[in-house]
Amino acid sequence: MIDKFMRNPTTNSLAVVVLAALIVSWVLSVILISKDTPVSVGRGWYTKLMLLFSLLGVPAVLDLIQTNGIALAFAVITFLILALNIVVLLLHIMGRISHGLVRDWKKWAVPILAVGGIAVAGYFTYLELTGETVLCGPSSGCDDVQNSKFAVLFDVVPLGMFGLAGYIAILAAWLAWQYGPDALKKTGVLSMWGFCMFGVIFSIYLTFLEPFVIGATCMWCITSAVFMMVLLLVTTSSAQEAFFVDDVS
């Protein structure tokens, strides 16, 4: 295990930090979901934690935007979405919430971050359909992960397609919550949170494999893990409300 880690100690160290953050976010969500007072997404510790975890994706997206071709197009999308998330959280912490997007970030963060995840998973789905080689920036490591036996789930489902389905499911649940009939709103918000919970569990599994089993870390995977982690934190407060009130809006 240590030998695998030492093959790429710098990028694998980032994976370990992200792995720890994933575990913290999942445990925290489980603890908070049982409380009848929804956590505040404002200027407090919870928003600062989301900002801290979002910053973990910065090294990854900075690496990815040094690619070229179609990989660069997907990388730019992820970069812009992560940057937007960080800026909005900073504005929240500073109390500058006059803009509608900033004020309602708890609502709009889900589809925006889900699109970021779709960009990552969409790129891998494109690779799986075309057979092209995955591109990373200077960090490398993506090719080792993509060519490992873990890149296909149960030897049947490519991880890119699996991830794409997951992010689309989160987006569909959000649409049901926001725009569906009243009878579906509670189901929508709880499904959205549940998909994110599963997504973080799966990200924990994959992020553990990279430094300790495969011996290489993929910056695309790190970016996806950060998106999923922040999605879970964002959806937790809405799920709290759904557990304790009958009318979810």
C-alpha positions in Angstrom: 0.0 0.0 0.0 2.8 2.4 0.9 4.7 1.4 -2.2 1.7 2.3 -4.3 1.3 5.7 -2.6 4.9 6.6 -3.1 4.7 6.2 -6.9 3.0 9.7 -7.0 3.3 11.1 -3.5 2.2 14.7 -4.4 -1.1 13.9 -6.2 -1.8 10.9 -4.0 -1.5 13.2 -0.9 -4.2 15.3 -2.4 -6.3 12.2 -2.8 -5.8 11.3 0.8 -6.9 14.8 2.0 -10.0 14.6 -0.3 -10.7 11.2 1.1 -10.7 12.5 4.6 -13.0 15.4 3.6 -15.4 12.9 1.9 -15.6 10.9 5.1 -16.1 14.0 7.3 -18.9 15.3 5.0 -20.7 11.9 5.0 -20.6 11.5 8.8 -21.6 15.1 9.3 -24.6 14.7 7.0 -25.7 11.6 8.9 -25.4 13.5 12.2 -27.2 16.6 11.0 -30.0 14.9 9.3 -31.3 13.6 12.7 -31.6 17.2 14.1 -34.9 19.0 13.8 -33.2 22.4 13.3 -31.8 22.8 9.8 -28.2 23.9 9.6 -27.8 27.5 8.4 -26.2 28.0 5.0 -25.2 31.6 5.8 -22.1 33.1 7.4 -21.4 30.4 9.9 -19.2 27.4 10.3 -21.1 25.2 7.8 -20.6 27.6 4.9 -16.9 28.0 5.8 -16.6 24.2 5.8 -18.2 24.1 2.3 -15.7 26.7 1.2 -12.8 24.8 2.6 -13.9 21.5 0.9 -14.5 23.4 -2.3 -10.9 24.7 -2.3 -9.7 21.1 -2.4 -10.8 21.0 -6.0 -8.6 24.0 -7.0 -5.4 22.0 -7.6 -7.3 19.5 -9.7 -9.1 22.0 -12.0 -5.9 24.1 -12.4 -4.2 20.9 -13.6 -7.0 20.0 -16.0 -7.2 23.4 -17.7 -3.7 22.7 -19.0 -5.1 20.0 -21.3 -6.1 20.5 -24.9 -8.8 19.5 -27.4 -12.1 18.3 -26.1 -10.7 17.6 -22.7 -10.0 21.3 -22.3 -13.6 22.2 -23.1 -14.9 19.9 -20.4 -12.1 21.2 -18.0 -13.1 24.8 -18.6 -16.7 24.0 -17.6 -15.6 22.4 -14.3 -13.2 25.2 -13.6 -15.8 27.9 -14.1 -18.4 26.1 -11.9 -16.0 25.4 -9.1 -14.8 29.1 -9.2 -18.4 30.3 -9.1 -19.1 28.1 -6.1 -16.1 29.4 -4.3 -16.9 33.1 -5.1 -20.6 32.7 -3.9 -19.5 31.0 -0.7 -17.0 33.8 0.0 -19.8 36.4 -0.6 -22.0 34.5 1.8 -19.3 34.6 4.5 -18.8 38.3 3.9 -22.5 38.9 4.2 -22.8 40.2 0.6 -26.0 38.4 -0.4 -27.9 41.1 -2.3 -27.6 39.3 -5.6 -30.4 36.7 -6.1 -28.0 33.9 -7.1 -25.9 34.5 -4.0 -29.0 34.8 -1.7 -30.6 31.6 -3.1 -27.4 29.6 -3.6 -28.8 26.8 -1.4 -31.4 26.3 -4.2 -29.3 26.9 -7.3 -26.1 25.2 -6.1 -27.5 21.8 -6.8 -28.2 22.1 -10.6 -25.0 24.2 -11.1 -22.7 21.7 -9.3 -24.5 18.8 -10.9 -23.7 20.3 -14.3 -20.0 20.3 -13.2 -20.2 16.7 -12.3 -22.0 15.9 -15.6 -19.1 17.6 -17.4 -16.6 15.3 -15.7 -18.6 12.2 -16.2 -19.6 13.3 -19.7 -15.9 13.5 -20.6 -15.3 10.0 -19.4 -18.4 8.7 -21.1 -17.1 10.3 -24.4 -13.8 8.4 -23.9 -15.6 5.2 -23.2 -17.7 5.5 -26.4 -14.8 6.6 -28.6 -11.9 4.7 -27.1 -9.7 7.8 -27.0 -7.0 8.3 -24.4 -7.8 10.3 -21.3 -6.0 13.6 -20.9 -4.7 15.1 -17.7 -2.5 18.1 -17.1 1.1 17.9 -15.8 0.1 15.7 -12.8 -0.6 12.6 -15.1 -2.2 9.6 -13.4 -5.5 9.7 -15.2 -4.4 7.1 -17.7 -3.4 4.7 -15.0 -6.8 5.1 -13.3 -8.8 4.9 -16.5 -7.0 1.7 -17.7 -7.2 0.0 -14.3 -9.7 -2.9 -13.7 -11.6 -0.6 -11.4 -12.7 1.7 -14.3 -15.5 -0.7 -15.2 -18.1 -1.5 -12.4 -18.8 -5.3 -12.1 -17.0 -5.7 -15.4 -20.1 -4.3 -17.1 -20.7 -0.6 -16.5 -18.0 1.9 -17.2 -17.6 4.4 -14.4 -18.1 7.4 -16.6 -21.6 6.2 -17.6 -22.3 5.3 -14.0 -21.3 8.7 -12.8 -23.2 10.4 -15.5 -26.4 8.6 -14.5 -25.8 9.6 -10.9 -25.5 13.3 -11.6 -28.5 13.2 -13.9 -30.5 11.5 -11.1 -29.5 14.3 -8.7 -30.6 16.9 -11.2 -33.9 15.1 -11.9 -34.6 14.9 -8.2 -33.9 18.6 -7.9 -36.3 19.4 -10.7 -39.0 17.3 -8.9 -38.4 19.2 -5.7 -38.5 22.6 -7.3 -40.9 22.3 -10.2 -42.8 19.0 -9.6 -46.3 18.6 -8.1 -46.6 19.1 -4.4 -46.9 15.4 -3.9 -43.5 14.9 -5.3 -41.6 17.7 -3.6 -40.7 15.8 -0.4 -39.8 12.7 -2.4 -37.7 14.8 -4.7 -35.6 16.5 -2.0 -35.0 13.3 0.0 -34.1 11.5 -3.2 -31.7 14.3 -4.1 -30.0 14.0 -0.7 -30.0 10.1 -0.9 -28.3 10.2 -4.3 -25.7 12.5 -2.9 -25.1 10.3 0.1 -24.6 7.3 -2.2 -22.4 9.4 -4.5 -20.1 10.3 -1.6 -19.9 6.7 -0.4 -18.9 5.7 -4.0 -16.4 8.6 -4.2 -14.9 7.4 -0.9 -14.3 4.0 -2.4 -12.8 5.3 -5.6 -10.6 7.9 -3.9 -9.2 5.2 -1.6 -8.3 3.0 -4.5 -6.4 5.7 -6.3 -3.5 6.3 -3.9 -3.4 3.0 -2.1 -4.4 0.4 -4.7 -3.8 1.8 -8.1 -0.9 4.1 -7.1 -2.1 7.0 -9.2 -4.6 9.9 -8.8 -6.8 11.2 -11.5 -7.6 14.9 -11.3 -10.9 14.4 -13.1 -11.9 12.0 -10.3 -10.8 14.4 -7.6 -12.9 17.2 -9.2 -15.9 14.9 -9.3 -15.4 13.9 -5.7 -15.3 17.6 -4.6 -18.5 18.4 -6.5 -20.3 15.4 -4.9 -19.0 16.3 -1.5 -20.3 19.9 -1.7 -23.5 18.7 -3.2 -24.1 16.5 -0.1 -23.4 19.4 2.2 -25.8 21.7 0.3 -28.6 19.2 0.2 -28.4 18.2 3.8 -30.2 21.2 5.2 -33.0 20.8 2.7 -33.3 17.2 3.6 -33.4 18.1 7.2 -36.5 20.3 6.5 -38.1 17.5 4.6 -37.8 15.0 7.4 -39.5 17.3 10.0 -42.1 19.2 8.0 -44.9 18.1 5.8 -44.8 20.9 3.2 -41.5 21.1 1.4 -41.0 24.1 -0.9 
